[in-house]
Amino acid sequence: MHIFIDESGPFVVPKTDKWSVCCMAALVIPDSHYIEIVENFKALKSVWNAEGKEVKGKELNEREISSVIQMLGRYDVLFEATTIDMGLQSDDAIGRHKEAQAQNITENLTSAHHPSLVEESTQLQFKLRQLSNQLYIQFVLGVALLGKALQDATLYYVQRRPAELGCFRWVIDAKDKTTTGYEVLWLNMIRPILMSQSFEQPLNMLKGADYSSFQKFQGVLPKVPEFLMGVVNERTPYEYTDITKLLRDLEFRNSEEEPGIQLVDILCNALRRAMNGNLRRHGWETLGCLMVRSQKGSNVIRMIDLTASSSWVLKKGQVPYSTVAEITDKIAKPMLSAEYLREHDH
């Protein structure tokens, strides 16, 4: 499968009290659909007199955005998004959250741990503390997005297209021709954090589903790793998902060279505009059909709040994104397929 990733927004605390939603999103396209989707996207661009050109989501109107959603809706794709209302955040709160996360990295390390592990963790802690608040917000959303995309995509496709779990191609929008701080963030920080999380909390897997294509990404250790002693329940052997292998095929591509990046840019930008009240309803109201229902009681669009005291739920009815969340929740795809439910109806 192909996973395209992009973000939309300045990720800074606004000077006014008005809401300011920023978004990071992923578009998951099964390999079996990819070529046909690219051809259909080319046809749409031809209708827009943009054939052979790069299309930016911010330049499209409601009718054009809706046509992209409708085209993608004919295929078994997934759209995942993590968002944050920067209007609810403060630089002080972001700084405190960043410091708490940095301390967590070495919290369980002792002199009994291997020196190389201590050194790597200390370096990661230092890099995290050095991040600007803007990059830190992107880091938090990036970790949340990849974790959610991995969980949802594996659960969703193992029921419908299990062979797709044999290959993961990650493509992230490149911001420049040379490596940027944003890209270093992904390569040097998000991957090790996700790897650590996968040890502590392996992916949820469906009983009785066909994970044969996914086995190459599963690891088994004879015992619990030393850095997890006291963190997870000890069991032998210790099974985990090897995030390093899952993220091996990860690259940064310029959007003009990659139609998948242009598509996720359109969706991500449309979601942000909708949540900020800057896109009329007929442009975004079917976006939820590309998304999948997650855990009971949580929204399809994941919203991060680092303040812990100004939850967006408290703003329900006062901000445009509460309506967007409600509508996308209603029309999102079910996670469990009808076939799986029939086979496992007890």
N, C-alpha and C positions, 0 to 999 in steps of 0.2 A: 504494500500500500504506500501511497504518497501522502505525506503530511506537510502542508505548507503553512508557514507561520509569519504573521505580521502584527504590527501594533499601530494604534491610532491615538494621537493626543500628545500634549506637552508633558504630562506627568509631573506637573508642578502645582503647588498650592496657589489658587487664584487670589488676586488682590481684593476681589469682591466677595460677598457672601453667597453668590449664586452657585448652584451646582455646576460641576465640571467633570463629566464622566470621561475617563480614558479607558481604552480597551486593548487587550491583547487576544488574538484569536488564531485558531488553527482550522484548516479545511482538510479533511481526510478524504482522499479519493482512492477507491480500489484500483489496483493496477488494471483490472479487466475493463474498467470504464474510462481510463485516463485519456487514451488517444481520441476516443469519440467525443469526450467533453471538450478537449482542446479544439477539435474541428468545429464543434457547435459554437464555441466561444468566438472563433474566427468569423463565423457566419454572422453572429450578433454584431461584432465590430464593423463588419462590412455594411450592415444596415445603418450603423451610426456614422458612416463615412470615416471610420478610424482604422480601416484595414491596414495591417502592417505597422501600426503604431502602438505605443504603450498606453493603456487606459488606466487612469487614476480614479479611484472611487469618489473622491471629493468633487470631481468634474461631472459626475453623472446625476441625472434628475431621477425623480421617483419612477417614472415609466421605464427607464433604462435599467435601474436597479431591480425592479420587479421582474423584468424579462430575464435577468441573470438568475434570480432565485428560482423562477419557473423552470428554466433550462436545467439547472442543477437538481431540482426536485424530481426530475424524471429518472435520476440515477440514485444508487444507494450510497450517497455521500454523507458525511457527518460534519457539522459545523460546531466548533467548541469555542467558548469565549469566557475569559475572566475579565472583570471590570473593576474599576474603583472610582468613587466620586471624590475627586481631590478637594471639592468644596467642603467635605466633612473632615478633612485631615488637617494637621498642623505640622510644621517643620519640627517642632519639639517632640511631638508624639512619634513622628517617623524616626527621629534620632534615637528615642528610647527603645523603639521596636528593633531598630538595627542593632543596638548594643546588646539587647537581650538575646537576639539571634546569634550574635557573635559569641557571647558567653556560652550558649548552648553547645557550640561546636566542641569545646574542650571540657565541658562540664563533667563528663564521666571518665576522663583520662586520668590515669594514675602512673606512678613510677613503674608499675608492673607491665604497662603497655610497651609495645615495640617502639624504639626511638624514632624509626622512620614514620610510623603512624602519628606520633606526637608532633614531629616536624611538619608533616603535611597538614595536620589539623591546625597547627599554629599559623602556618602560612595562609591557609584559607580564612582563618579568623582575621588576620591582618588585612587581607584583601577586602573582606566584607566591610570592615570598619572604614576603609579608605574610600568606599563608594560614595558618590554624591547622593543626596536624597532622591534625585530624579532617577538615577540608575538603580538605586536600591528598590524603588517602587517597581521598576521593570523587572528586577530580579525576583521579587516576591510574586508578581503576576506570572512570570515565566515558569517558575517552579510549580505554581498551582495549575497553570495551563497544561504543562506537559504531563503532570501527574494525572489530571482529569482526562486528558485526551487518551493517554495510554490505557487507563482503566476502562473508559467507555468504549474505545475502539476494539479492545480485545474481547470484552464481553459481547458487544454488538455483532462483530463479524464472525466470532467463533460459531455463532448459531446460524449464520446466513452464508458466509463465504470463508470457511475455515482456512483455506489455502492462502488467503491474504495475510495471515499471521506469520507467514514464513519470511517476509521481507518488509522492512520498514525504511523508507527513504524520507529523511527529514530535510526540508529546504526552508531556509530562513532568509527573509529579505535583507540583502546587503545594503548598508547605508552609504558606502563609499567604495572606491576602487582599492583602497588599502584597508588593513585591519583596523577597526575602531574599538573604542572602549566597550561598546555594546556587544561586539562580537567576542571580545576577550571574556566578557561576562558569561556568555553562553558556554564557551569552550572550557574555561578554567574554573567556573564556579557552579553553574547550574547542574552540570553533569555529576560532579562528585556529591553534591547535596542530594540529588535524586538517587544516586547509588546508595548513599547512607540510608535514605528513607526506605528504599526497597528492601534493605536488610531488616529494618525494624518492622516494616509492614508490607509484606509481599502482596502482589496484585490479587484481588478477589477473582476466583475462577469458578466457572459453572460446573457443577457435578454432572458427569455423563456427557459433556461436550467434547468435540473432537479437537484436541490441542496438539495433535501430532506435528503440525507444521511449526508450532511454537516451542517445541521441546528444545531446540538449539539455544533458546534464550533462557532456559531454566538451569540453575546451578544447584549443586548439592555439596555441602561440606560435612565432614564426619562429625563435627561438633559446632556449637555456637561460637562465632568469632569472638576473640577476647575483648574487642571494643564494645561488644553488645552484652557482655556479662552484667547482669543486674538490670538490663533494659528490657530484654525480651525473655519470655519463658524458655527455659532450656529444653531442647529436644534434640534427639539424635536419630537419623541424620538431619541436618539443618537445610531446608530447601529455601531458595530465594530466586528472584528474577534478576538476571544479569543486565542491569541498565547499560553498562559499558558496551555490551554487544548490541543491545537494542538501539543505541544512539551512535553506533559506529558509522553508519552512512548518513552523516550530517554535514551539510554544506551551506554556504552562503552564496546566493545567486542574485544578480541584478534583476529587478522586476521586468525590465524590458526584454530580458532573455527567457523569462519563465512565465508562461501563461498562468500556471497555478498560483504564483505569487500575486499576479494581477487580480485573480478571482478572489483570493482571501482578502486582498486589500479592499476590494469593492464591498465585500460582506462586513468586514471589520469597521470600515468607515461608515457604512450605512447603519450599523448597530450603534455606533457612537453618536452619530447625528440624531438617530431616533431617540436615544436615551437622554440626549440633551435638548430634545424638543425642536430640532432643526431639520427634521425630515417628516413630510406628511405621511399619514398612516398608510396610504395605498402603496407607498414605496417599501415599507418594511413589514407589513402585517402578516406576510406568509413566511417570514424568515424562520420562524419556529419549526416549520416542516422539515428543515434541514438538521434540526437538533434532536437529541435523544433524551428522554426523561432519565433523571439520575435518581439518587436516593430519595425515598419518601420524605416529604417535609422540606426539601431543599429546591431552590429554583434551578431551572435549566441554565440560565445565565448566572454564573457564579460571581458574586460581588464581594470584594475584599474590603475590610475596614480595619485599619491599623490602630484606630483610636480606642476601640473596644467599648466606647461609651456613647458613640453617636451612630448607632446602627441605622442603615438606610431604611430598615423596616419601620422605624419610628416616623419616617418622612412619608409613609404611604399616603397617596392622594395629594401630596404637596409638591411632588416632583414628577416630571414626565416619564421617568424610567420605571415607576411602579406599574404603569399601564403596559409598558413594553414587556416587563417581566411576566405579568399575568397572561397576556395574549400568547407569548411564546410557550409558556408552560402548558396552555390548553391544547395547542396543536402539535406539540413535539411528538416524535415517534416513540412507541413503546420500546423499552429495552428488551424484554423477553419476546421472542417470536411466537406466533401461534403454533408452529410446529413443535417448538421446544415445550410449550405449555401442555400440548396434547400428549407428548411422550412422557412428561414427568408430572402428570396430574395425579395427585395422591389424595 
